[in-house]
Amino acid sequence: MVSKVILPVRSGRILQEQRTFHMRVILYTGKGGVGKTSVAAATALRSAELGYKTIIISTDAAHSLSDSVDIPLGAEATPIAPNLWGQETDINFTIEKYWGTIGDWLRALMAWRGMDEVLAEEMAVLPGMEELANLLYIINYYDNKEHDVIVVDCAPTGETLRLLSFPEVMHWWMQKMFPLERRAANIVRPILRPLLDIPFPDDKVFDSVQNLFKQLDRMRELLTNPDISSVRLVMNPEKMVIKEAQRTYTYLNLYGYFTDLVVCNRVIRDDMDGHYFDTWKKNQAGYLQMIDDAFNPIPSLKVPLFDREVVGLPMLKRVADALFEDKDPTKVFFHGQTHDIQKVKGRYVLSVPLPFASKEQIGLTRSDSELVVQVGSYRRNFLLPRKLAATPVKEARFEEDVLKISFEEEKRKK
């Protein structure tokens, strides 16, 4: 969605910046306890103050968004302030609303196995369905075009990485396994159903699954579009937190997601005096420099440690003022590529930035038109363009945080 907006007057400075605005999806993640929800909620509040119709969605199973805004939120969009709505996702509500056909079949299958009705209801929520539910909410709001900005308060980093890797994992399953399973079901269903009275999935179930995964393909396309979507890392100036943020940034690059901003929360203020605070200031100064050095050229913004708990809209407004000052929080703060393919001296080279990774962590395997890059326990399948699908890999080098995979030179036609 594209619209013209005029930003209002703030803090005595005129922000009449008339520009073309593209719908934005902003995802906040970080280690548990860093204040991610407060930063996400403050971003959404400032976005709404600037006139953008904004919705903030919490995908964390342990929801704290309601506590942050100090307003009860539910499984559907709830008004928080002018131009601002909030939602805490609920898997059971989503199953009923978006994939009742699949849920009905799963419950029937569980009941056939002898489970009672209540247990069958619970067991119908299979691993991975919660991630799928949260992704569906994002694509649904994007398609409805009722909001200008979607802010996602993601779960802590481990769960977020599972959320963002889900479309790619399911894409592989749909490409490789789903057609085989559907054909097999069509063959055995008329034979075994009369004999065993098993609730085999019918075409409606398979069609529902196929439709869901089509939406996942669109979801990946949406979240990897740097003009629309970006991830923002929230951290505290502490060594362990920074290290986890670095690893998260590496994995985001691996999956093709763009990070446009780093937010450092709970920074000791200059006016906080005393020996206790002096020691903290000295330690934090070193870690703040570490953050700037590690994530450069991605910009970093800071939020001070406040004198009270950040709860309620007035305190979130203070966070927004300190964090963004007169900046528009919906702008893309940094553009950067996650991988590219270039032709160098007659040979194609695939470059994948993997900041903070080490050579020992990286693995590389090849299967036909797929190239699998693994960093630690995370992996990504690169579907090679047709021109490289049959071209052997010549070598792989890891230089200056970039994995460079070279392919054999093209054979010249005689």
MOQUI-V926453 format. One line per field, one symbol per residue. phi: phi as a letter, one per 30 degrees, with the letter a starting at -180 (. if undefined). psi: psi as a letter, one per 30 degrees, with the letter a starting at -180 (. if undefined). burial: 1 if it has 16 or more other ideal C-beta (glycine too) atoms within 10 Angstrom, else 0. A space follows every 10 residues. Layout:
phi: ???
psi: ???
burial: ???
This chain:
phi: .bbcbbdddb hicdcdcdad ccebbbccbl dejdjedddd ddddddeddd jddbbccccd ecdbdedddi bdbbdbebdc aeibbbacdb ddddeddcbe dddddddddd dddjdddddd ddddddejdd eddddddddd ddddhdbdbc ccdddeeedd dddddeeddd dddddcceed dddddddded ddeddchddd dcdddddddd ddddddeddd dddccddcca cbccbcdbed dddddddddd dddecicccc accccidddd dccjeedddd edddeddddd ddddcecddb cbbddddadd bjdedddddd dddchcdddd dddacadcaa bbcbhibdbc cbdbeidced dcbbbbbhdc ccccbiccbb ccdddedcec cdddabbcbh ibdccccedd dddd
psi: kklkljklkk hfkkhijklk kkkkjkkkll kkgfgeeeee eeeeeeeeeg fkjkkkkkgk eikgeeeefh kklaflkkke lkgkllkjkk eeeeeeefhe eeeeeeeeee eegglleeee eeffjlkffe eeeeeeeeee eeefgflekj kjjllleeee eeeffeeeee eeeeeeeeee eeeeefefef efefefhkik kaeeeeeeee eefeeeeeee eefgjffekl kkkkllikee eeeeeeeeee eeeefgkkkf kkkjlhkklf gjlleeeeee eeeeeeeeee eeeefkgklk lkkljlglkj kleeeeeeee eeefcgljff ljfkkkkfll kljjhgkkkk kjkikfllef fklklkjcgk kjkkjbgklk jjjkleffeg klkelkkjkh gkjjjkllkk kkk.
burial: 0000101000 0000000000 1011111111 1001111111 1111111111 0111111111 0010111110 0010101101 1011111111 0001100110 1111111111 1000100001 1001100011 1111111110 1100001111 1111111011 1111111111 1001000000 0100100000 0000000011 1000110110 0110110011 0111010111 1111111000 1101111111 1111111111 1111111100 0000001001 1001001100 1001100101 1011000001 0010110111 0111000111 0110000110 0000000111 1111111000 1100000000 1010100111 1101000100 1010000100 0011111000 0000
